[in-house]
Amino acid sequence: MVNVDEARDELEKILSKREYTIYHDQSNNIFATWWEKAKKWIAEQLERLFPSLEATNTAAEWLIAIIIAVVVILLAVTIFFIVRNRNRKRLFREKTPLHSTKEMDWSYHMHLSEAKKQEHSEKYTLATRHLFLALLLYFHDKEWLEARIWKTNWEYYEELKKVNRQWADQFYHLASFFDEATYGEREVEKEEYIQFRTEVMKWLGESNEVV
């Protein structure tokens, strides 16, 4: 009886191994067939594009590899921008730029002065914050929007869009950078800050020169 059980187990192993081998071989054959067809197709396209070029299998293989690499890079870049834009929208809808009544009570001139002070200390992330708050309160003074502690940049964007769509789009760009610097744990570099400051100063009508 024991021998019968052992024989049965051995037979099952053989059959199982044989089924796996057949499946594995079939998979390999399908992939090999697809690979050969792809190489042949690319070789034909190369011959059409470059009649004087003798398109070999090696050339086709290299071209396929390059195409795959390009596709992977494009997918990675696309995913990166999708994730980044999604994070930006989440910050717009969740975070408030004004954190206290003190920041709200300051005039935009005071925030501008503090931004210059932090800039001199090379604290560009903090300087970015005060520059943006200066811009926000400037818009408030112009009655283009109504600044409140509980409001998000998305709400300010929607308010500004009712006044001027182009202004709102420009504000969206600046606010996105502000959110990344404030909530995204991004350390602002001097070059980035100078560019941000230049755009903000265009709104405020101040000198763009470093003081």
Disulfide bonds with the S-S distance in Angstrom:
none
